[in-house]
Amino acid sequence: MSVIKRLSCSGVLVVTIIGILLCLAIRDCILTVYTNKYGITQTVMVTFQETVYLGKGRGPIIRTCGYYYVDNKRYKAFTDKRVPIGTRFEIKYCPKMPKWYNRLEIIQE
């Protein structure tokens, strides 16, 4: 009898974990679509480069970063392409959650 209870409890746990992961994936998709359609476009200038260590056995990557401001609050945006400092790129950020943004393109000068 205890084996059946354990299996039913573990089944509930698995279904709960799958449900949470599914909700997170759906939320990301909805925010991406919302940002693409209703987002506000802003230009960001690359001001620094950041080294990101990916973990054991993997080499670091260098990303170029800059800041953008929404309601006098500073947020960091980055692009994975290595471009020189002073280059500008466009983002589209979500007006309800300014931390969420999508990179659009690098502006050639």
Phi, psi and omega per residue, in radians:
M1 nan -0.651 -3.131
S2 -1.196 -0.505 3.103
V3 -1.134 -0.704 3.140
I4 -1.155 -0.712 3.104
K5 -1.117 -0.701 3.131
R6 -1.126 -0.750 3.131
L7 -1.126 -0.711 -3.132
S8 -1.205 -0.650 3.108
C9 -1.194 -0.713 3.131
S10 -1.202 -0.575 3.070
G11 -1.122 -0.719 3.095
V12 -1.124 -0.699 3.125
L13 -1.114 -0.760 3.132
V14 -1.116 -0.759 3.138
V15 -1.134 -0.673 3.119
T16 -1.132 -0.784 3.132
I17 -1.112 -0.761 3.104
I18 -1.087 -0.699 3.112
G19 -1.101 -0.737 3.126
I20 -1.129 -0.790 3.124
L21 -1.096 -0.681 3.115
L22 -1.141 -0.722 3.108
C23 -1.104 -0.711 3.120
L24 -1.136 -0.707 3.124
A25 -1.154 -0.718 3.127
I26 -1.140 -0.713 3.134
R27 -1.071 -0.755 3.120
D28 -1.082 -0.734 3.132
C29 -1.135 -0.741 -3.122
I30 -1.138 -0.755 3.138
L31 -1.167 -0.615 3.100
T32 -1.147 -0.793 3.121
V33 -1.140 -0.725 3.132
Y34 -1.089 -0.755 3.141
T35 -1.151 -0.709 -3.140
N36 -1.125 -0.624 -3.065
K37 -1.536 -0.803 -3.007
Y38 -1.941 0.115 -3.078
G39 -1.221 2.839 3.139
I40 -1.817 2.233 -3.122
T41 -1.418 2.376 3.099
Q42 -2.519 2.586 3.116
T43 -1.687 2.338 -3.140
V44 -2.075 2.338 3.075
M45 -1.720 2.332 3.117
V46 -1.195 2.141 -3.124
T47 -2.044 -0.334 3.130
F48 -2.741 2.892 3.071
Q49 -2.022 2.549 -3.047
E50 -2.222 2.361 3.083
T51 -1.701 2.207 -3.125
V52 -1.992 2.147 3.110
Y53 -1.603 2.184 -3.012
L54 -1.549 -0.253 3.107
G55 2.307 -3.083 -3.068
K56 -1.138 2.263 3.082
G57 1.459 -0.016 3.131
R58 -2.132 2.474 -3.112
G59 -1.318 2.788 3.099
P60 -1.319 2.748 3.030
I61 -2.050 2.675 3.105
I62 -1.961 2.155 3.082
R63 -2.041 2.607 3.131
T64 -1.701 2.331 -2.990
C65 -2.223 2.792 3.044
G66 -2.701 3.065 -3.114
Y67 -2.041 2.598 2.963
Y68 -2.311 2.696 -3.033
Y69 -2.071 2.374 3.054
V70 -2.327 2.079 -3.114
D71 0.915 0.860 3.127
N72 1.026 0.438 3.063
K73 -2.073 2.375 -3.037
R74 -1.654 2.350 3.082
Y75 -2.227 2.612 -3.126
K76 -1.757 2.364 3.061
A77 -2.178 2.575 -3.138
F78 -2.419 2.795 3.027
T79 -2.277 2.512 -3.082
D80 -1.370 -0.269 3.119
K81 -1.367 2.432 3.083
R82 -1.461 1.937 3.108
V83 -2.208 2.718 -3.112
P84 -1.203 2.731 3.104
I85 -1.136 2.390 -3.080
G86 1.806 -0.249 3.094
T87 -1.250 2.581 3.127
R88 -1.909 2.546 3.004
F89 -2.418 2.701 -3.095
E90 -1.736 2.488 3.017
I91 -2.244 2.856 3.017
K92 -2.218 1.996 -3.084
Y93 -1.847 2.709 -3.132
C94 -1.349 2.176 -3.104
P95 -1.162 -0.476 -3.140
K96 -1.436 -0.553 3.107
M97 -2.322 1.568 -3.018
P98 -1.119 -0.276 3.088
K99 -1.177 -0.469 -3.133
W100 -1.458 2.192 3.118
Y101 -2.586 2.793 3.044
N102 -2.144 2.326 3.090
R103 -1.378 2.309 -3.110
L104 -1.722 -1.116 -3.065
E105 -2.812 2.791 3.045
I106 -1.610 2.301 -3.104
I107 -1.525 2.096 3.121
Q108 -1.454 2.262 3.137
E109 -1.928 nan nan
